[in-house]
Amino acid sequence: MDLMDLIHSRRSIRQYLPRKVEDWKLAALGEAFRLAPSARNGQHRKLFLVRNPELRAKICQATPGQPAMLAQAPVIVVAAGLPAPEMTCGQSTNTIDVSIALSFLMLEAQELGLGFCWLGSFYADEVRQALNLPPDHRIVAISPLGYASEQPEAKPRYAAEDMITYL
Ligand SMILES: Cc1cc2nc3c(=O)[nH]c(=O)nc-3n(C[C@H](O)[C@H](O)[C@H](O)COP(=O)(O)O)c2cc1C
């Protein structure tokens, strides 16, 4: 699909079918994450594609308020940043690096017909402990991943003239 078509058609998916995601699709998502740009090409980021039911249940327990979509999805995506020097602009290097990589993954998921919903509402330390990751792994975002069982309408966006300024 054309990139703008992907951007137009993507939605946050919160309901999933109990259908396995093919290994080759998971590998393609990993490549989208791996090949994304990063500050100074530092690549201070890790991706975990959690299929193991026991680990997924532990993540659900560490994520109050989001259990339904996470429990339904056959895969939970967990993206972590590793320690990195702050950028000159004052922004957190690994938060931005991880967010770009996860955005690439999100669009690849759309291309592959898979649903995704970026979640920021979770307890990062508890998710990290659920996966037995070292303390230097800072979980930036998690997401359910799988085949959608819903087709949400597009959410509204501000008009271009309210957001974009040509100078
Ligand atoms: C950084 C970020 C954090 C988000 N956190 C949550 C969340 O905790 N729970 C949730 O249901 N959706 C979450 N979302 C999804 C947004 O609600 C969604 O992207 C927004 O409503 C626009 O809808 P759309 O993605 O279908 O276009 C998050 C999205 C982003 C980008």
The ligand as a Gaussian input file, in Angstrom:
#p B3LYP/6-31G(d) Opt

LIG

0 1
 C        1.936000       8.108000      23.080000
 C        0.575000       7.460000      22.979000
 C        0.007000       6.894000      24.123000
 C       -1.229000       6.258000      24.042000
 N       -1.739000       5.624000      25.158000
 C       -2.916000       4.970000      25.063000
 C       -3.423000       4.256000      26.189000
 O       -2.812000       4.188000      27.247000
 N       -4.620000       3.608000      26.040000
 C       -5.320000       3.619000      24.851000
 O       -6.381000       3.003000      24.787000
 N       -4.843000       4.278000      23.761000
 C       -3.664000       4.945000      23.844000
 N       -3.161000       5.594000      22.743000
 C       -3.912000       5.584000      21.472000
 C       -4.569000       6.954000      21.235000
 O       -5.694000       7.066000      22.092000
 C       -4.969000       7.059000      19.751000
 O       -3.805000       7.038000      18.950000
 C       -5.757000       8.353000      19.472000
 O       -6.975000       8.358000      20.144000
 C       -6.030000       8.536000      17.978000
 O       -6.740000       7.417000      17.475000
 P       -6.152000       6.576000      16.248000
 O       -4.820000       5.998000      16.686000
 O       -7.155000       5.482000      15.964000
 O       -5.968000       7.498000      15.104000
 C       -1.928000       6.213000      22.800000
 C       -1.335000       6.770000      21.657000
 C       -0.096000       7.369000      21.746000
 C        0.529000       7.917000      20.473000

